[in-house]
């Protein structure tokens, strides 16, 4: 059995536009997380990580 993909949530839920600056996911990704299959979750985590790298740090 494949390893479960855990939510990237870090309990810093702050939205900037439609993006959570805590985990890097969009509102839609957060909303649909539980219904996502493993491959979609893997892609979502990768995209979220890339978004976080691009966010300016205050």
PyMOL commands that place a pseudoatom at each C-alpha (Angstrom):
pseudoatom trace, name=CA, resn=UNK, resi=1, chain=A, elem=C, hetatm=0, pos=[0.000, 0.000, 0.000]
pseudoatom trace, name=CA, resn=UNK, resi=2, chain=A, elem=C, hetatm=0, pos=[1.270, 3.477, -0.887]
pseudoatom trace, name=CA, resn=UNK, resi=3, chain=A, elem=C, hetatm=0, pos=[2.192, 5.878, 1.878]
pseudoatom trace, name=CA, resn=UNK, resi=4, chain=A, elem=C, hetatm=0, pos=[-0.516, 8.401, 2.716]
pseudoatom trace, name=CA, resn=UNK, resi=5, chain=A, elem=C, hetatm=0, pos=[0.136, 11.984, 1.608]
pseudoatom trace, name=CA, resn=UNK, resi=6, chain=A, elem=C, hetatm=0, pos=[-0.339, 14.196, 4.645]
pseudoatom trace, name=CA, resn=UNK, resi=7, chain=A, elem=C, hetatm=0, pos=[-1.809, 17.666, 4.379]
pseudoatom trace, name=CA, resn=UNK, resi=8, chain=A, elem=C, hetatm=0, pos=[0.845, 20.383, 4.025]
pseudoatom trace, name=CA, resn=UNK, resi=9, chain=A, elem=C, hetatm=0, pos=[-1.076, 22.501, 6.537]
pseudoatom trace, name=CA, resn=UNK, resi=10, chain=A, elem=C, hetatm=0, pos=[1.222, 24.018, 9.167]
pseudoatom trace, name=CA, resn=UNK, resi=11, chain=A, elem=C, hetatm=0, pos=[-1.593, 25.645, 11.188]
pseudoatom trace, name=CA, resn=UNK, resi=12, chain=A, elem=C, hetatm=0, pos=[-0.689, 29.147, 10.014]
pseudoatom trace, name=CA, resn=UNK, resi=13, chain=A, elem=C, hetatm=0, pos=[-3.891, 29.731, 8.094]
pseudoatom trace, name=CA, resn=UNK, resi=14, chain=A, elem=C, hetatm=0, pos=[-3.585, 33.201, 6.597]
pseudoatom trace, name=CA, resn=UNK, resi=15, chain=A, elem=C, hetatm=0, pos=[-4.948, 34.023, 3.177]
pseudoatom trace, name=CA, resn=UNK, resi=16, chain=A, elem=C, hetatm=0, pos=[-3.347, 36.495, 0.807]
pseudoatom trace, name=CA, resn=UNK, resi=17, chain=A, elem=C, hetatm=0, pos=[-5.802, 36.678, -2.068]
pseudoatom trace, name=CA, resn=UNK, resi=18, chain=A, elem=C, hetatm=0, pos=[-6.778, 33.064, -2.680]
pseudoatom trace, name=CA, resn=UNK, resi=19, chain=A, elem=C, hetatm=0, pos=[-3.459, 31.659, -1.399]
pseudoatom trace, name=CA, resn=UNK, resi=20, chain=A, elem=C, hetatm=0, pos=[-2.668, 30.434, 2.109]
pseudoatom trace, name=CA, resn=UNK, resi=21, chain=A, elem=C, hetatm=0, pos=[0.716, 31.864, 3.065]
pseudoatom trace, name=CA, resn=UNK, resi=22, chain=A, elem=C, hetatm=0, pos=[1.157, 29.097, 5.637]
pseudoatom trace, name=CA, resn=UNK, resi=23, chain=A, elem=C, hetatm=0, pos=[0.986, 26.060, 3.345]
pseudoatom trace, name=CA, resn=UNK, resi=24, chain=A, elem=C, hetatm=0, pos=[1.005, 27.549, -0.160]
pseudoatom trace, name=CA, resn=UNK, resi=25, chain=A, elem=C, hetatm=0, pos=[-2.262, 25.979, -1.278]
pseudoatom trace, name=CA, resn=UNK, resi=26, chain=A, elem=C, hetatm=0, pos=[-5.084, 27.834, -2.978]
pseudoatom trace, name=CA, resn=UNK, resi=27, chain=A, elem=C, hetatm=0, pos=[-8.534, 28.000, -1.437]
pseudoatom trace, name=CA, resn=UNK, resi=28, chain=A, elem=C, hetatm=0, pos=[-9.751, 25.454, -4.000]
pseudoatom trace, name=CA, resn=UNK, resi=29, chain=A, elem=C, hetatm=0, pos=[-6.908, 23.037, -3.183]
pseudoatom trace, name=CA, resn=UNK, resi=30, chain=A, elem=C, hetatm=0, pos=[-7.638, 23.312, 0.531]
pseudoatom trace, name=CA, resn=UNK, resi=31, chain=A, elem=C, hetatm=0, pos=[-11.348, 22.811, -0.067]
pseudoatom trace, name=CA, resn=UNK, resi=32, chain=A, elem=C, hetatm=0, pos=[-10.833, 19.684, -2.206]
pseudoatom trace, name=CA, resn=UNK, resi=33, chain=A, elem=C, hetatm=0, pos=[-7.926, 18.122, -0.279]
pseudoatom trace, name=CA, resn=UNK, resi=34, chain=A, elem=C, hetatm=0, pos=[-9.933, 15.317, 1.355]
pseudoatom trace, name=CA, resn=UNK, resi=35, chain=A, elem=C, hetatm=0, pos=[-11.451, 14.240, -1.979]
pseudoatom trace, name=CA, resn=UNK, resi=36, chain=A, elem=C, hetatm=0, pos=[-8.106, 14.199, -3.822]
pseudoatom trace, name=CA, resn=UNK, resi=37, chain=A, elem=C, hetatm=0, pos=[-6.459, 10.934, -4.812]
pseudoatom trace, name=CA, resn=UNK, resi=38, chain=A, elem=C, hetatm=0, pos=[-2.766, 10.361, -4.045]
pseudoatom trace, name=CA, resn=UNK, resi=39, chain=A, elem=C, hetatm=0, pos=[-1.377, 11.574, -7.425]
pseudoatom trace, name=CA, resn=UNK, resi=40, chain=A, elem=C, hetatm=0, pos=[-3.371, 14.802, -7.226]
pseudoatom trace, name=CA, resn=UNK, resi=41, chain=A, elem=C, hetatm=0, pos=[-2.212, 15.374, -3.648]
pseudoatom trace, name=CA, resn=UNK, resi=42, chain=A, elem=C, hetatm=0, pos=[1.411, 14.868, -4.693]
pseudoatom trace, name=CA, resn=UNK, resi=43, chain=A, elem=C, hetatm=0, pos=[1.027, 17.481, -7.456]
pseudoatom trace, name=CA, resn=UNK, resi=44, chain=A, elem=C, hetatm=0, pos=[-0.733, 19.867, -5.089]
pseudoatom trace, name=CA, resn=UNK, resi=45, chain=A, elem=C, hetatm=0, pos=[2.034, 19.599, -2.484]
pseudoatom trace, name=CA, resn=UNK, resi=46, chain=A, elem=C, hetatm=0, pos=[4.678, 20.232, -5.160]
pseudoatom trace, name=CA, resn=UNK, resi=47, chain=A, elem=C, hetatm=0, pos=[2.832, 23.288, -6.535]
pseudoatom trace, name=CA, resn=UNK, resi=48, chain=A, elem=C, hetatm=0, pos=[2.263, 24.631, -3.011]
pseudoatom trace, name=CA, resn=UNK, resi=49, chain=A, elem=C, hetatm=0, pos=[5.972, 24.279, -2.209]
pseudoatom trace, name=CA, resn=UNK, resi=50, chain=A, elem=C, hetatm=0, pos=[6.898, 26.175, -5.382]
pseudoatom trace, name=CA, resn=UNK, resi=51, chain=A, elem=C, hetatm=0, pos=[4.442, 28.959, -4.492]
pseudoatom trace, name=CA, resn=UNK, resi=52, chain=A, elem=C, hetatm=0, pos=[5.889, 29.292, -0.993]
pseudoatom trace, name=CA, resn=UNK, resi=53, chain=A, elem=C, hetatm=0, pos=[9.396, 29.662, -2.426]
pseudoatom trace, name=CA, resn=UNK, resi=54, chain=A, elem=C, hetatm=0, pos=[8.192, 32.582, -4.543]
pseudoatom trace, name=CA, resn=UNK, resi=55, chain=A, elem=C, hetatm=0, pos=[6.434, 34.421, -1.695]
pseudoatom trace, name=CA, resn=UNK, resi=56, chain=A, elem=C, hetatm=0, pos=[8.275, 37.468, -0.393]
pseudoatom trace, name=CA, resn=UNK, resi=57, chain=A, elem=C, hetatm=0, pos=[9.294, 37.052, 3.237]
pseudoatom trace, name=CA, resn=UNK, resi=58, chain=A, elem=C, hetatm=0, pos=[8.498, 40.042, 5.462]
for i in range(1, 58): cmd.bond("trace and resi %d" % i, "trace and resi %d" % (i + 1))
show_as sticks, trace
zoom trace
